Amino acid sequence: MSERKVVSNVVYMFFQALVATALGYAFWFLSSKMLSPEEVGKFSSILSVSLIVSTLLLLGFPQAAVKLVSKYRGRKKAWEVIFTILLFSTFLNIIFISVSVLSGNPFLILVSVMVLSITFLYLSASFLQGLEHMRHIFFTVFLISVVKLVLAFFGIVFGLGYISLFFAFVISALMGSILRLVSVKIVPKIFDMREILSYSLPSLLAGLGMSLINSGNISALGLFSGATQAGIFTVAFILSGLLRMVPTNIYGGIAPSVSFFWEKRMVGNVKSIVKRALKYSLLISLPFAFIVSSYSQELISLFSGPGYTEASKIILPLSLGFVVLGVYTIISGSLYMTGRPIAYGLISFFGGSLNFFLTAVFSSYEVYAASASFLFSVSLMTILAGFFLWKNLGYFIGRETILITVFGLSMFSLISIPVVGLVLYTLLVTTVFDRTDEKIILDVKRKAGRFGFLIEPMVAFVRISLRIRERSPFFQRRRTKCT
């Protein structure tokens, strides 16, 4: 398994996220334009409850599937893991559907059907991720998103209301799941459930913790500060939350490789992958955090009404919080893949609980308390995860993190003082990039296909920076001292 394969995984995960995000926004835009708020609210309620219930019924199986399928990839045990998880999850869903039907509650019946579709959608993606079939995930995500959008449109036209959104979601999810599962080999033999649960239960705990990170502030504000403050915070949170797309998909691309190399006791490869994942995550997300913060008032005015102006005041701490959360995603996920699932679960649950608690205690400060609680909680989580990563791999992230923070500040300067920003940018790239980074960027360009021209300016700039590094007396003296 080469670095080129890791790059390929990351590129496919990134593009599938772009497709899912773009068509997902189109789905909600269509819904809000063609249906009343009441109709959209009914579907949203079903979806929200279904996501919570599916988190509990899945028992952390998706994350465990990525870990164990990648661990036993190429061996019969990988197919046994897939069969066992599918069998157990199907059994749990049958019980839940039976209870829902017996209750006679229409809302609960709809929830149970949607939970079934979510279960197979998540599990099928996890199996393919563990097998490193990222290209197949990309195409099925595209197909699922398009089918969902088309079915929703025609359902609304024929007057089905919110039920059209329900059927569009369920049918597209089940169709995509079937397309994924038919490409996976299944061996009808039960795998050791103790090993599966040893990875899945900590993931369940982490999932609950991340739910409190993602929705704890909004819930606490709604309970203690009122719906208005919760609404203002929601707008700022969603807008800032786009920053986590990059690190989340970088981790999704590297996770199978980290697990594979760890099982082969190739710790040096694991360190290299984690190091570069953190570097690229920060290099991309941190500058955009400052840019989004600089134009927060304009962005809030563009995407919301006049009653949300206060949201622009909390964009900066939320944006920085999502940058830090991206770092945590890579570090904690690497902990999980390198045999520390309990630490991963406990840290995530602790951070999520702390986030909710602090927002509730300081609710009199409203959205300002919520944004500060979010930034503090994810920062503490990252410090704790970084400590365990250092204990596990002997890898400390301090130096490059500081340097790339300077890069983020330089991009902030680039807006107001272009010359200063460009000089700082050049110095940083010259310091932290090497020839391997050049090869990786060229691989990204190649994988981007017809969109590769967008990467060309970065390729040219990196080459110039590397030439400066190789010819500069300052960097030559540093290399001499190191040798």
N, C-alpha and C positions, 0 to 999 in steps of 0.2 A: 504494500500500500504506500503510495507516494504522496508528496505534498500536492502534486497536480490533482490527484483524486480528491483531496480535501478541498482544494480550490473549486473544483467542479461541483462538489456537494454544496458549498456555500453559495455559489452563483445561482444554482437551481433553487435553493431555499429562498434566496433573496428575491428572485423574479417571481416565484409563486406567491410570496408575501405581497409584492407589488400588485399582482393580478387580483389576489383575494381582497386586498384593501380597496383598490379602485372599483371593482365590481360590487364589493360589499357596500361602499358608499352609494353606488348607483341604485342598489336594491332598496336602501333606506330612503334615498331621495325620491325614487318612484313611489314608494309606499306613502311617504308624507305628502306628496303632491296629489295622489289619486284617492287617498283614503282620509277619513276624518281622524282627528287625534284620538277619539275613543276607539276606533277600529285598530289603529296602530298600537294603542296602549294595551288592547286585549292580546294581540300577538306578542308584544314585548313582554307582557307578564308571563305568558306561557313559556317563552324562550328563556327568560331569567330563571324561573323556577326549575325548568328542565336542566339548565346548565348546573345549578346547585345540586340537584338530585343525581345527575350523571357523575358529578365529581365524587359523590359518596359511593355510588354503585360501582364505579370503575375501580375503586380501591387502590388507585395509584398504578394500575396495570400498564397504561401507555408508557410511562417512564421506565418501568421495569422491563417492558418488552424491548425497548430500544437497547437497554443495557444487556439483557440476556441473549437476544437474537444476534447482536453484534459480537458478543462474547463467544458464542458457539457457531458463528457464521461459517458455512461450509461443512458443518457436521450435522448429523441426524438430530442432535439435541435441539438445534435451533427450530426445526419444524415441530418438535414435541412441545416446545415452549408456546409456539403459536396456537397449536391445537388446544392445549390446556387452558390458556387464557381465554380463547374464544368460547370453549365449552363452559367454563365457570361464569363468564360474563353473560352468556346467553341464558344460563340457568337463573341468574339473579334478575335479569330483565323479564323473564317469563313469570317469575313470582310477583314482581312489581306490577306487570300488566294485569295479572289475574286479580290481585288485590284491588286495583283501580276499577276493573270491570265489575267486580262484585260490589264495590261501594256505590256504583251507579252515578258517580259524580262526573259530569261531562268534562269539566276542566281537568280533573285528575286523569281521565282516560286520554285526553289529548296530550297531556304532559308525559304519560307513560309511553305513548307512541313516539313522541319526539325524543325522549331519553334513549329509546332503542336505536333510533337513527344516529344520534350523537355518539353513542357507544361504539357502533361499528365504524363510524367515520373516523373517530380518534384512534381506535385500535388498528384499523387497516393502515392508517398513515404511519403509526409507530412501527408496525412490522416492516413496511417498506423502508423506513428510515434506518432501522437496524440492519437491513440488508443492503443499505446504501443505494437504493433505487430511487434517487432524488428526482431523476428525470420523469419517472412515472408519476411521482407525487405532483410535480409541476403540471403535467398535462391533465391529470384528473381534477386538480384544483380549478384549472381553467374551465374544464367541461362542467363541473359542478356549479360554478358561479354563473356561467352563461345559462345553463338549464334552469337554475333557480330564478334568474331574472326574467327569462321568457315565460315560464309557467306563472310567475307572479303577475306579470303584465296581462296575460290572457285571462287569468282567473279574476282579476279586478274588473276587466272589461266585461266579463260575463256576469258580474254582480255578485261574486262570492264573498266579497268583503275580506275580513281578516283571515278567514278560512283558506283563501287563496294563498296567502303568505305561508300558512301552516303547511299546506300540501306541497307548495313549491320547495320549502325547506326539507321536508321529510323525503319526498320523492328524489330530489337531486342528491341528498346525502346517502340514501340507500343505493341509488344507482352508482354513485362514485365508489362506495364501499365494495360493491360487488365487482366492479372493474378492477379494483385493487386486489381483492382477495383471490380472484381467479388466476392471478399471476404469481401467487404464493403457494409453495408446496406445503401440504399439511400431512403429517404422520399421525394417525389415530392412536397415540400412546400418551398416557398421563405423565407429565414431567413432575419432578419433585416440587410440591406446592410450598414447602418450607423455604426453598431458595427463592421462589417467585415472591412470596410474602416478605422475605427479608429485604427486598428492594421496593416492593410496592407499598407497604405500609408507611415507611418514611416518606415516600412520595405523596401519599394521601395526606399526611401531616403537613408537608410542604405546600400541597395544593390548597389546603385550608388557610395556611398562613398567607399565601400569595393572594387568595381571595380577599383577605383583610387588607392587604396592601393595595389591591386594585379598587376595592369598594368600601373599605373601612372608614375612610374619611367622609365619603358621601353619606354613608349610613349614620355615622355619628353626628354629622351636621344636620341631617334630616330629623334626627331624634331630639337633639339638644339646641339647635340654632334655627330651625325652621326650613321650610322647603325652598325659600328664596336663596338662602346662603348655599344650600345643597346644589341648586341649579347653577349658580354662578361658578361654584367650584367645579362642577361637572364639565362645563364648557372649557375652562382652562385646562382641566385634567386631560380631556380628550385631545385637545389641540397639542399639548406638550407630549402626550403619550406616543405620538408618531415617532419620537426620537428613539424609542426602544425597539423599533422594527429591525434596525441594523444589527445590534448585538444579539437579539433573540434569534435571528436567522443565521448569524455567524455561529452561534452555539449549536443550533440545529444541524449545521453542516459538519461541525467538528466532532460532535458527540460520539458517533460510531467509531471514528478513528481513535479517539482518546481511549475508549473502552478496549478496542482491539489491541492497541500498543501496550496498554497497561497489563492486559492478560498475558502478553508476550514478554513482560518485564522489560520493555524498551522505554525506560523512564525518560531518557534523553529526548526521544521523539515526542513524548507527552508534553514535556516542558516547552519544546520548540513550538508545538501547535498552540498551546495555551498562551504562550508569550505573544505570538503573532496575532492570535485572535483578540487579545486585550488591546494590543497596539492599534490594530485596524479599527476596532470598535470605538476607541477614544478619538482616533484621528478623524473619523467621520462624524460621530455624534456630538462631541464637545463643541466644535466650532458652530454647528447648526444650533446648538442650545443658546449660544450668545447671539446669533443672528436672529433667531425667533424672539428672544427677549428684547432685542433692540427695536423690533417692529411689532411688539406685542399689541399696542393700541390699534394699529392698522389691521392686524390679523383678526382681533376680536371684533372690530367693526365690520369686517368683511364676512365673517362666518356666523355672526349672531346679531341680535337686536340691540337697541339703545340701553336696555336694562342690565346689560352684562359688562359695562365699562370697568367695573371693579375687578373683573377677572384678569385684566391686563397687568394689575399690580402684583399678581402672584405667579406670573408666567416664569420669571427668572428662577425662583427656588424650585418650582415644579420641573422645569427643564433640566436644571442641574441634578435634581433628584432622579429623573429618568436616565440621565447619563450614568449616574452612580448605580442605579438599578441594573443597567446593562452590564456593567462590570460585575455586579453580583451574580447575574444570570450565568455568565461564563465561568466565574470562579466556583460558585456553588454547584453548577452542573458538572464541572470537572471533578469536584469532590465526590459527587455521586458516582461518576463513572470510574473513579479510582478507588472504590471500596469504602467510602465514608458516607453511606446513605443516611445514617442516623444523625450525623452532624448536619447534613443538608436539611433534613426534615425539621430538626429542633430549631436551627437558626432561623429558618423561614417562618415557622410558627411563632417564635418569640418576636421577631420583627413585625409581623403582621398584627399580633396582639398589642404590642407596644404602640404601633401607629394608631390603632383604634382608641386605646386608653388615653393617649396624650391628647388626641383631638377632642375626646369627650371631656376630659378634665379642664382643658383650656378653651372650651367652646364659646366662652364669652368674647374671645378674640376672633371668633368666626372663621372666615376663610384663611386669614393670616396664620392662625394656629394650626389649621389643617395642613397648609402647605409646609410650614416649618416642621410639623410632626412627621410628615412624609419624608422630607429631606433628611432629618435626623435619624429616623428609623432605618431607612435604606443604607445610610452611611455606616451606622453601627453594624448592621448585618454584613456589609461588605468587609469591614475591618475584622469581624469575627471569622468570616469565611476565608479571608486572606491569611489569617493566622493558621487556620487548619490546613490550608493549601501549602503554606510554608512548611508545616510539620510533616505533611504527607509527601511532598515532592522536593522540598528544599528550594523552592522557587519563591523569591521575594519580589513583589511588583512595584516597589517604591520608586526607583530611579526613573524608569520610563514613564510612570504615571505622572511624576512631577514635570518631566520634560514635555509631555503631551498636553498637560494643563497649560503650560506656557504657549503651546501651539494654539490652544483654544483662545487664549487671551490675545494672541497675535492676530487671529482671524477677526476678533472683536475690534482690534486696532485697524484692521484692513478696511473696515467700514468708514471710520472717521479719519484715519491717517494712513492712506494706502501704502506709502513708502515704508513706514515703520512695520506695518503688518507683513509686507512682502519680505523684508530683511529677516524678521524673526521666523517667518515660515521657512525660508531657505536654510537658516541656521539649524532649525529643528530637524527638518528632513535630512539634512546632511549628517546630523548626529545619530538619528535612530534608524535610518534606512541602510540597507546593504544590497549586494547583488542578488541575494535570494528574494528580497522584496521586489526587485525589478522583474525577476522571472515570474513571480506570483501575479504581479499586475499585468504582465503580458499574457498570462494564462486567462486572467479575468477578461481581458480584451478579446481574446480568441473565443472564449465561451459566450461572450455577449453578441457574437455574430454581427448582424447589420447595425447594431447599436454600439459597436466597438469604437466608432469614431468619438464617442463621448469620453472614452478613457484615454484617447491619444494625448490630450494636453497634460494629463497626469504622468503618462509614460515619459514624455519629453522633459517635464520638469524634474522627475526623479533621476533621469539620466544625467541632466546638467548638474544636479546636486551631488550625485555620486562622483562625477568627474572632478568637481571642486574638492570633494573629500579625498580622492586619491592623489590629487596634485598639490593640495594645500600643505605647506610646511607644518602648520599647527596639528593637523590630523596625523601627519607622518610621525611627528614627535610623540603623539599619544600612542601610536601603534608600536613605536620603538620601546617606549616605557613598558607597555603591556608584555612585549616579548622578552 
